Amino acid sequence: MTKAIVADIGGTHARFAIAIIADGRPVRLEQIATKRVADHATIEAAWRSYIDTLALPVPRQGAIAMAGSVKGDVLRFTNNPWVIDRRTIADTLDLDRCVVCNDFDAVGHTVAQSGSDDLAHLCGPATWPESGVISIIGPGTGLGIASVLRLANGDYHVIPTEGGHLDFAPLDDFEDALLAHLRKIHDRVSIERIVSGPGLRPIYETLAAQQGKTSQPEDDPVLWQQALSGEDELAVQALKRFCLSLGAVAGDIAIAQGASAVVIAGGLGARLADYLPRSGFAKRFTAKGRYQQHMESLPVRLLVAEEPGLFGMAAMLARS
C-alpha cells in the first residue's frame, strides 16, 4: 500500500487529498481539503497551506490535475493566474515524483472506473456499453471535455482535449442575439463562454435586453443560486437556456468523437443533477437532423461520484 498527495485545480478551487493506493487501484481518499485559488498567489502557496495540516511523514509522491493545456514545460491555467514549471515542480513541492495532467484526463479515469452508483441516468437508453468511446463534457468554471476508449478486454485509454474552445454555433434567434452580445466582449466566442459557470451571466443579460429590463445580474454564485431556487424569474429563464446549450454542445461532441455513450461531469453537472433530467437538455442533445435516431440510441449519464478529479488522479497514479 502506498500514499500520494493528489490535487485537482480549477479556476476557482484547488482540492487536495491523500490517496491510498493498493493492488494497482485507488482504495480511498483521506484528509480532503479545498482551498480558494484567489486566496493564494501561487500553486506552491496553496500546496504548503495544505501540507501544513498533515501529520508527518508527508508522502513523497504527488499528482496534479490542472484546468489547462499540459503541453510544454511551462503550464498555464486557463481560468486562474497560477503557473507550473514541469522541470522544477517536484523540487519546489519537496517531492520525489510529481505527475501533472489535464483535469479532464483525471475525470476520464474516474469515469472509466466508475460503477453504476456513480453514474446517474440522465436520458437515452438505460443500458451501458461494455466497450467503445465515452464522451465526457464537464461545465464548471470552464468547460472540460475528454473521451474514454474502453476496450473489449476491460482496459481503457483516456484522451483529454481542449474541446471547450470550439466555436459556439447558435441554433435559434435568441442564440444569434447571445452571440452578438458576446462578440462585443470577446474577439472569438467559444462554447466555454456559454456552457460554463460564467456563461449564465451573458445569457441573463441577453434575455434582459430582449425583454426591455434594466436589472443587472448579481455576481455569478448569487445568480446561480437565484436560478436554481427560482427566486429570480429571469435567472430561471437563463438557466433553461443554459441547459439547452449544454444539450446541444454535448450532442455535437458525441457526434465528433464517435461516442457510444456520454457522461456529463464537472462542478455544474453535479449541481444540476436534479434539474437537468426535466430540462430541455435531452431534446437539444438529440436534435441533430439526420442523426436524431442515432442520438436517441446513446445513453447519457451524470457523474455523481464524490471528488472525481482527485479520485481520477489516484487512479492514474495506480495505473502507472
Contacts in CASP RR format, 6 or more apart in sequence:
PFRMAT RR
TARGET T0000
AUTHOR 0000-0000-0000
METHOD contacts of the structure
MODEL  1
MTKAIVADIGGTHARFAIAIIADGRPVRLEQIATKRVADHATIEAAWRSY
IDTLALPVPRQGAIAMAGSVKGDVLRFTNNPWVIDRRTIADTLDLDRCVV
CNDFDAVGHTVAQSGSDDLAHLCGPATWPESGVISIIGPGTGLGIASVLR
LANGDYHVIPTEGGHLDFAPLDDFEDALLAHLRKIHDRVSIERIVSGPGL
RPIYETLAAQQGKTSQPEDDPVLWQQALSGEDELAVQALKRFCLSLGAVA
GDIAIAQGASAVVIAGGLGARLADYLPRSGFAKRFTAKGRYQQHMESLPV
RLLVAEEPGLFGMAAMLARS
1 20 0 8 1.000
1 21 0 8 1.000
1 22 0 8 1.000
1 27 0 8 1.000
2 20 0 8 1.000
2 21 0 8 1.000
2 22 0 8 1.000
2 61 0 8 1.000
3 18 0 8 1.000
3 19 0 8 1.000
3 20 0 8 1.000
3 21 0 8 1.000
3 59 0 8 1.000
4 18 0 8 1.000
4 19 0 8 1.000
4 21 0 8 1.000
4 59 0 8 1.000
4 61 0 8 1.000
4 62 0 8 1.000
4 63 0 8 1.000
4 314 0 8 1.000
4 317 0 8 1.000
5 16 0 8 1.000
5 17 0 8 1.000
5 18 0 8 1.000
5 19 0 8 1.000
5 50 0 8 1.000
5 51 0 8 1.000
5 58 0 8 1.000
5 59 0 8 1.000
5 61 0 8 1.000
5 62 0 8 1.000
5 63 0 8 1.000
5 95 0 8 1.000
6 16 0 8 1.000
6 17 0 8 1.000
6 18 0 8 1.000
6 19 0 8 1.000
6 29 0 8 1.000
6 62 0 8 1.000
6 63 0 8 1.000
6 64 0 8 1.000
6 65 0 8 1.000
6 310 0 8 1.000
6 312 0 8 1.000
6 313 0 8 1.000
6 314 0 8 1.000
6 317 0 8 1.000
7 14 0 8 1.000
7 15 0 8 1.000
7 16 0 8 1.000
7 47 0 8 1.000
7 50 0 8 1.000
7 62 0 8 1.000
7 63 0 8 1.000
7 64 0 8 1.000
7 65 0 8 1.000
7 310 0 8 1.000
7 313 0 8 1.000
8 14 0 8 1.000
8 15 0 8 1.000
8 65 0 8 1.000
8 103 0 8 1.000
8 106 0 8 1.000
8 307 0 8 1.000
8 309 0 8 1.000
8 310 0 8 1.000
8 313 0 8 1.000
9 15 0 8 1.000
9 37 0 8 1.000
9 43 0 8 1.000
9 46 0 8 1.000
9 64 0 8 1.000
9 65 0 8 1.000
9 66 0 8 1.000
9 67 0 8 1.000
9 77 0 8 1.000
9 80 0 8 1.000
9 82 0 8 1.000
9 103 0 8 1.000
10 37 0 8 1.000
10 66 0 8 1.000
10 67 0 8 1.000
10 77 0 8 1.000
10 79 0 8 1.000
10 80 0 8 1.000
10 103 0 8 1.000
10 141 0 8 1.000
11 37 0 8 1.000
11 67 0 8 1.000
11 77 0 8 1.000
11 78 0 8 1.000
11 79 0 8 1.000
11 80 0 8 1.000
11 141 0 8 1.000
11 142 0 8 1.000
12 36 0 8 1.000
12 37 0 8 1.000
12 38 0 8 1.000
12 79 0 8 1.000
12 80 0 8 1.000
12 141 0 8 1.000
13 34 0 8 1.000
13 35 0 8 1.000
13 36 0 8 1.000
13 37 0 8 1.000
14 34 0 8 1.000
14 35 0 8 1.000
14 36 0 8 1.000
14 37 0 8 1.000
14 40 0 8 1.000
14 43 0 8 1.000
14 46 0 8 1.000
15 32 0 8 1.000
15 33 0 8 1.000
15 34 0 8 1.000
15 35 0 8 1.000
15 307 0 8 1.000
15 309 0 8 1.000
15 310 0 8 1.000
16 31 0 8 1.000
16 32 0 8 1.000
16 33 0 8 1.000
16 34 0 8 1.000
16 35 0 8 1.000
16 46 0 8 1.000
16 47 0 8 1.000
16 50 0 8 1.000
16 310 0 8 1.000
17 29 0 8 1.000
17 30 0 8 1.000
17 31 0 8 1.000
17 32 0 8 1.000
17 33 0 8 1.000
17 307 0 8 1.000
17 310 0 8 1.000
17 314 0 8 1.000
18 29 0 8 1.000
18 30 0 8 1.000
18 31 0 8 1.000
18 54 0 8 1.000
18 59 0 8 1.000
19 26 0 8 1.000
19 28 0 8 1.000
19 29 0 8 1.000
19 30 0 8 1.000
19 63 0 8 1.000
19 310 0 8 1.000
19 313 0 8 1.000
19 314 0 8 1.000
19 317 0 8 1.000
20 26 0 8 1.000
20 27 0 8 1.000
20 28 0 8 1.000
20 29 0 8 1.000
20 30 0 8 1.000
21 27 0 8 1.000
21 314 0 8 1.000
21 317 0 8 1.000
21 318 0 8 1.000
24 318 0 8 1.000
24 319 0 8 1.000
25 113 0 8 1.000
25 315 0 8 1.000
25 318 0 8 1.000
26 311 0 8 1.000
26 312 0 8 1.000
26 314 0 8 1.000
26 315 0 8 1.000
26 317 0 8 1.000
26 318 0 8 1.000
29 307 0 8 1.000
29 310 0 8 1.000
29 311 0 8 1.000
29 314 0 8 1.000
31 53 0 8 1.000
31 54 0 8 1.000
32 307 0 8 1.000
32 310 0 8 1.000
33 50 0 8 1.000
33 53 0 8 1.000
35 46 0 8 1.000
35 49 0 8 1.000
35 50 0 8 1.000
37 46 0 8 1.000
37 80 0 8 1.000
37 82 0 8 1.000
39 46 0 8 1.000
40 46 0 8 1.000
40 49 0 8 1.000
42 82 0 8 1.000
42 83 0 8 1.000
43 64 0 8 1.000
43 82 0 8 1.000
43 83 0 8 1.000
43 84 0 8 1.000
44 92 0 8 1.000
44 93 0 8 1.000
47 93 0 8 1.000
51 58 0 8 1.000
58 94 0 8 1.000
60 95 0 8 1.000
60 96 0 8 1.000
60 97 0 8 1.000
61 95 0 8 1.000
61 96 0 8 1.000
61 97 0 8 1.000
61 98 0 8 1.000
61 317 0 8 1.000
62 93 0 8 1.000
62 95 0 8 1.000
62 97 0 8 1.000
62 98 0 8 1.000
62 99 0 8 1.000
62 317 0 8 1.000
63 98 0 8 1.000
63 99 0 8 1.000
63 100 0 8 1.000
63 101 0 8 1.000
63 313 0 8 1.000
63 314 0 8 1.000
63 316 0 8 1.000
63 317 0 8 1.000
64 84 0 8 1.000
64 89 0 8 1.000
64 98 0 8 1.000
64 99 0 8 1.000
64 100 0 8 1.000
64 101 0 8 1.000
64 313 0 8 1.000
65 101 0 8 1.000
65 102 0 8 1.000
65 103 0 8 1.000
65 105 0 8 1.000
65 106 0 8 1.000
65 309 0 8 1.000
65 310 0 8 1.000
65 312 0 8 1.000
65 313 0 8 1.000
66 75 0 8 1.000
66 77 0 8 1.000
66 84 0 8 1.000
66 100 0 8 1.000
66 101 0 8 1.000
66 102 0 8 1.000
66 103 0 8 1.000
67 77 0 8 1.000
67 78 0 8 1.000
67 79 0 8 1.000
67 80 0 8 1.000
67 102 0 8 1.000
67 103 0 8 1.000
67 141 0 8 1.000
67 142 0 8 1.000
67 144 0 8 1.000
68 75 0 8 1.000
68 76 0 8 1.000
68 77 0 8 1.000
68 78 0 8 1.000
68 102 0 8 1.000
68 103 0 8 1.000
68 162 0 8 1.000
69 75 0 8 1.000
69 76 0 8 1.000
69 78 0 8 1.000
69 102 0 8 1.000
69 162 0 8 1.000
70 100 0 8 1.000
70 101 0 8 1.000
70 102 0 8 1.000
70 105 0 8 1.000
70 160 0 8 1.000
72 86 0 8 1.000
73 85 0 8 1.000
73 86 0 8 1.000
73 87 0 8 1.000
74 83 0 8 1.000
74 84 0 8 1.000
74 85 0 8 1.000
74 86 0 8 1.000
75 83 0 8 1.000
75 84 0 8 1.000
75 85 0 8 1.000
75 86 0 8 1.000
75 100 0 8 1.000
76 82 0 8 1.000
76 83 0 8 1.000
77 83 0 8 1.000
78 142 0 8 1.000
79 141 0 8 1.000
79 142 0 8 1.000
84 100 0 8 1.000
85 92 0 8 1.000
86 100 0 8 1.000
89 98 0 8 1.000
89 100 0 8 1.000
90 96 0 8 1.000
90 97 0 8 1.000
90 98 0 8 1.000
99 313 0 8 1.000
99 316 0 8 1.000
99 317 0 8 1.000
99 320 0 8 1.000
101 160 0 8 1.000
101 313 0 8 1.000
101 316 0 8 1.000
102 146 0 8 1.000
102 160 0 8 1.000
103 144 0 8 1.000
103 309 0 8 1.000
104 136 0 8 1.000
104 138 0 8 1.000
104 144 0 8 1.000
104 145 0 8 1.000
104 146 0 8 1.000
104 160 0 8 1.000
104 161 0 8 1.000
104 265 0 8 1.000
105 146 0 8 1.000
105 158 0 8 1.000
105 160 0 8 1.000
105 316 0 8 1.000
106 308 0 8 1.000
106 309 0 8 1.000
106 310 0 8 1.000
106 311 0 8 1.000
106 312 0 8 1.000
106 313 0 8 1.000
106 315 0 8 1.000
106 316 0 8 1.000
107 136 0 8 1.000
107 138 0 8 1.000
107 144 0 8 1.000
107 146 0 8 1.000
107 265 0 8 1.000
107 266 0 8 1.000
107 303 0 8 1.000
107 308 0 8 1.000
107 309 0 8 1.000
107 312 0 8 1.000
108 136 0 8 1.000
108 146 0 8 1.000
108 148 0 8 1.000
108 158 0 8 1.000
108 160 0 8 1.000
108 312 0 8 1.000
109 158 0 8 1.000
109 311 0 8 1.000
109 312 0 8 1.000
109 313 0 8 1.000
109 315 0 8 1.000
109 316 0 8 1.000
109 319 0 8 1.000
110 118 0 8 1.000
110 303 0 8 1.000
110 305 0 8 1.000
110 308 0 8 1.000
110 309 0 8 1.000
110 311 0 8 1.000
110 312 0 8 1.000
110 315 0 8 1.000
111 119 0 8 1.000
111 134 0 8 1.000
111 136 0 8 1.000
111 148 0 8 1.000
111 263 0 8 1.000
111 265 0 8 1.000
111 303 0 8 1.000
111 308 0 8 1.000
112 134 0 8 1.000
112 148 0 8 1.000
112 150 0 8 1.000
112 156 0 8 1.000
112 158 0 8 1.000
112 315 0 8 1.000
113 311 0 8 1.000
113 312 0 8 1.000
113 315 0 8 1.000
114 303 0 8 1.000
114 305 0 8 1.000
116 128 0 8 1.000
118 303 0 8 1.000
118 304 0 8 1.000
118 305 0 8 1.000
119 128 0 8 1.000
119 263 0 8 1.000
119 301 0 8 1.000
119 302 0 8 1.000
119 303 0 8 1.000
119 304 0 8 1.000
120 273 0 8 1.000
120 301 0 8 1.000
120 302 0 8 1.000
120 304 0 8 1.000
121 277 0 8 1.000
121 299 0 8 1.000
121 300 0 8 1.000
121 301 0 8 1.000
121 302 0 8 1.000
122 264 0 8 1.000
122 276 0 8 1.000
122 277 0 8 1.000
122 281 0 8 1.000
122 282 0 8 1.000
122 300 0 8 1.000
122 301 0 8 1.000
122 302 0 8 1.000
123 277 0 8 1.000
123 281 0 8 1.000
123 282 0 8 1.000
123 285 0 8 1.000
123 300 0 8 1.000
124 282 0 8 1.000
124 296 0 8 1.000
124 297 0 8 1.000
124 298 0 8 1.000
124 299 0 8 1.000
124 300 0 8 1.000
125 297 0 8 1.000
125 298 0 8 1.000
125 299 0 8 1.000
126 299 0 8 1.000
127 299 0 8 1.000
128 261 0 8 1.000
128 299 0 8 1.000
128 301 0 8 1.000
129 150 0 8 1.000
129 260 0 8 1.000
129 261 0 8 1.000
129 299 0 8 1.000
130 150 0 8 1.000
130 152 0 8 1.000
131 150 0 8 1.000
131 151 0 8 1.000
131 152 0 8 1.000
131 154 0 8 1.000
131 260 0 8 1.000
132 149 0 8 1.000
132 150 0 8 1.000
132 151 0 8 1.000
132 260 0 8 1.000
132 261 0 8 1.000
133 147 0 8 1.000
133 148 0 8 1.000
133 149 0 8 1.000
133 150 0 8 1.000
133 257 0 8 1.000
133 258 0 8 1.000
133 259 0 8 1.000
133 260 0 8 1.000
133 261 0 8 1.000
134 147 0 8 1.000
134 148 0 8 1.000
134 150 0 8 1.000
134 259 0 8 1.000
134 260 0 8 1.000
134 261 0 8 1.000
134 262 0 8 1.000
134 263 0 8 1.000
135 145 0 8 1.000
135 147 0 8 1.000
135 250 0 8 1.000
135 253 0 8 1.000
135 254 0 8 1.000
135 257 0 8 1.000
135 258 0 8 1.000
135 259 0 8 1.000
135 261 0 8 1.000
135 262 0 8 1.000
135 263 0 8 1.000
136 144 0 8 1.000
136 145 0 8 1.000
136 146 0 8 1.000
136 147 0 8 1.000
136 148 0 8 1.000
136 262 0 8 1.000
136 263 0 8 1.000
136 265 0 8 1.000
136 303 0 8 1.000
137 143 0 8 1.000
137 144 0 8 1.000
137 145 0 8 1.000
137 246 0 8 1.000
137 249 0 8 1.000
137 250 0 8 1.000
137 253 0 8 1.000
137 262 0 8 1.000
137 263 0 8 1.000
137 264 0 8 1.000
137 265 0 8 1.000
138 144 0 8 1.000
138 145 0 8 1.000
138 264 0 8 1.000
138 265 0 8 1.000
138 266 0 8 1.000
138 267 0 8 1.000
138 268 0 8 1.000
138 269 0 8 1.000
139 195 0 8 1.000
139 196 0 8 1.000
139 197 0 8 1.000
139 246 0 8 1.000
139 266 0 8 1.000
139 267 0 8 1.000
139 268 0 8 1.000
139 269 0 8 1.000
140 196 0 8 1.000
140 197 0 8 1.000
140 266 0 8 1.000
140 267 0 8 1.000
140 268 0 8 1.000
140 269 0 8 1.000
141 196 0 8 1.000
141 197 0 8 1.000
141 198 0 8 1.000
142 164 0 8 1.000
142 192 0 8 1.000
142 196 0 8 1.000
142 197 0 8 1.000
142 198 0 8 1.000
143 163 0 8 1.000
143 164 0 8 1.000
143 191 0 8 1.000
143 192 0 8 1.000
143 195 0 8 1.000
143 196 0 8 1.000
143 249 0 8 1.000
144 163 0 8 1.000
144 164 0 8 1.000
144 265 0 8 1.000
144 266 0 8 1.000
145 161 0 8 1.000
145 162 0 8 1.000
145 163 0 8 1.000
145 164 0 8 1.000
145 253 0 8 1.000
146 158 0 8 1.000
146 159 0 8 1.000
146 160 0 8 1.000
146 161 0 8 1.000
147 158 0 8 1.000
147 159 0 8 1.000
147 161 0 8 1.000
147 257 0 8 1.000
147 259 0 8 1.000
148 156 0 8 1.000
148 157 0 8 1.000
148 158 0 8 1.000
148 159 0 8 1.000
149 156 0 8 1.000
149 157 0 8 1.000
149 159 0 8 1.000
150 156 0 8 1.000
151 157 0 8 1.000
163 191 0 8 1.000
163 253 0 8 1.000
164 190 0 8 1.000
164 191 0 8 1.000
164 192 0 8 1.000
164 195 0 8 1.000
165 190 0 8 1.000
165 191 0 8 1.000
165 192 0 8 1.000
166 190 0 8 1.000
166 191 0 8 1.000
166 252 0 8 1.000
167 188 0 8 1.000
167 189 0 8 1.000
167 190 0 8 1.000
167 191 0 8 1.000
168 179 0 8 1.000
168 182 0 8 1.000
168 189 0 8 1.000
168 190 0 8 1.000
168 191 0 8 1.000
168 193 0 8 1.000
168 194 0 8 1.000
169 248 0 8 1.000
169 252 0 8 1.000
170 176 0 8 1.000
170 178 0 8 1.000
170 179 0 8 1.000
171 248 0 8 1.000
171 284 0 8 1.000
174 206 0 8 1.000
174 207 0 8 1.000
174 210 0 8 1.000
174 241 0 8 1.000
175 245 0 8 1.000
177 206 0 8 1.000
177 209 0 8 1.000
177 210 0 8 1.000
178 194 0 8 1.000
178 202 0 8 1.000
178 203 0 8 1.000
178 206 0 8 1.000
179 189 0 8 1.000
181 202 0 8 1.000
181 205 0 8 1.000
181 206 0 8 1.000
181 209 0 8 1.000
182 189 0 8 1.000
182 193 0 8 1.000
182 194 0 8 1.000
182 202 0 8 1.000
183 189 0 8 1.000
185 202 0 8 1.000
186 193 0 8 1.000
191 245 0 8 1.000
191 249 0 8 1.000
193 199 0 8 1.000
193 202 0 8 1.000
194 202 0 8 1.000
194 203 0 8 1.000
194 242 0 8 1.000
194 245 0 8 1.000
195 242 0 8 1.000
195 245 0 8 1.000
195 246 0 8 1.000
195 249 0 8 1.000
196 268 0 8 1.000
197 220 0 8 1.000
197 224 0 8 1.000
197 268 0 8 1.000
198 220 0 8 1.000
199 242 0 8 1.000
200 217 0 8 1.000
200 220 0 8 1.000
200 223 0 8 1.000
200 224 0 8 1.000
200 227 0 8 1.000
200 235 0 8 1.000
200 238 0 8 1.000
200 239 0 8 1.000
200 242 0 8 1.000
201 217 0 8 1.000
201 220 0 8 1.000
201 223 0 8 1.000
203 238 0 8 1.000
203 241 0 8 1.000
203 242 0 8 1.000
203 245 0 8 1.000
204 217 0 8 1.000
204 223 0 8 1.000
204 234 0 8 1.000
204 235 0 8 1.000
204 238 0 8 1.000
205 217 0 8 1.000
207 234 0 8 1.000
207 237 0 8 1.000
207 238 0 8 1.000
207 241 0 8 1.000
208 214 0 8 1.000
208 215 0 8 1.000
208 217 0 8 1.000
208 234 0 8 1.000
211 234 0 8 1.000
213 234 0 8 1.000
215 234 0 8 1.000
217 223 0 8 1.000
217 235 0 8 1.000
218 226 0 8 1.000
223 232 0 8 1.000
223 235 0 8 1.000
223 238 0 8 1.000
224 271 0 8 1.000
225 231 0 8 1.000
226 232 0 8 1.000
226 235 0 8 1.000
227 235 0 8 1.000
227 236 0 8 1.000
227 238 0 8 1.000
227 239 0 8 1.000
228 239 0 8 1.000
228 271 0 8 1.000
228 275 0 8 1.000
230 236 0 8 1.000
239 275 0 8 1.000
239 279 0 8 1.000
240 279 0 8 1.000
240 280 0 8 1.000
243 272 0 8 1.000
243 275 0 8 1.000
243 276 0 8 1.000
243 279 0 8 1.000
243 280 0 8 1.000
243 281 0 8 1.000
243 284 0 8 1.000
244 279 0 8 1.000
244 280 0 8 1.000
244 281 0 8 1.000
244 283 0 8 1.000
244 284 0 8 1.000
245 284 0 8 1.000
246 264 0 8 1.000
246 276 0 8 1.000
246 281 0 8 1.000
246 284 0 8 1.000
247 280 0 8 1.000
247 281 0 8 1.000
247 282 0 8 1.000
247 284 0 8 1.000
247 285 0 8 1.000
248 284 0 8 1.000
248 285 0 8 1.000
248 287 0 8 1.000
250 262 0 8 1.000
250 264 0 8 1.000
250 281 0 8 1.000
250 285 0 8 1.000
250 300 0 8 1.000
251 262 0 8 1.000
251 284 0 8 1.000
251 285 0 8 1.000
251 286 0 8 1.000
251 288 0 8 1.000
251 295 0 8 1.000
253 259 0 8 1.000
253 262 0 8 1.000
254 262 0 8 1.000
254 285 0 8 1.000
254 295 0 8 1.000
254 298 0 8 1.000
255 288 0 8 1.000
255 291 0 8 1.000
255 295 0 8 1.000
259 298 0 8 1.000
260 298 0 8 1.000
261 298 0 8 1.000
261 299 0 8 1.000
261 300 0 8 1.000
261 301 0 8 1.000
262 285 0 8 1.000
262 298 0 8 1.000
262 299 0 8 1.000
262 300 0 8 1.000
262 301 0 8 1.000
263 300 0 8 1.000
263 301 0 8 1.000
263 302 0 8 1.000
263 303 0 8 1.000
264 276 0 8 1.000
264 300 0 8 1.000
264 301 0 8 1.000
264 302 0 8 1.000
264 303 0 8 1.000
265 303 0 8 1.000
265 308 0 8 1.000
266 303 0 8 1.000
266 308 0 8 1.000
269 276 0 8 1.000
269 302 0 8 1.000
269 303 0 8 1.000
270 302 0 8 1.000
270 303 0 8 1.000
270 304 0 8 1.000
272 279 0 8 1.000
273 302 0 8 1.000
273 304 0 8 1.000
276 302 0 8 1.000
282 300 0 8 1.000
285 295 0 8 1.000
285 300 0 8 1.000
286 292 0 8 1.000
286 295 0 8 1.000
286 296 0 8 1.000
287 295 0 8 1.000
288 294 0 8 1.000
288 295 0 8 1.000
305 311 0 8 1.000
END
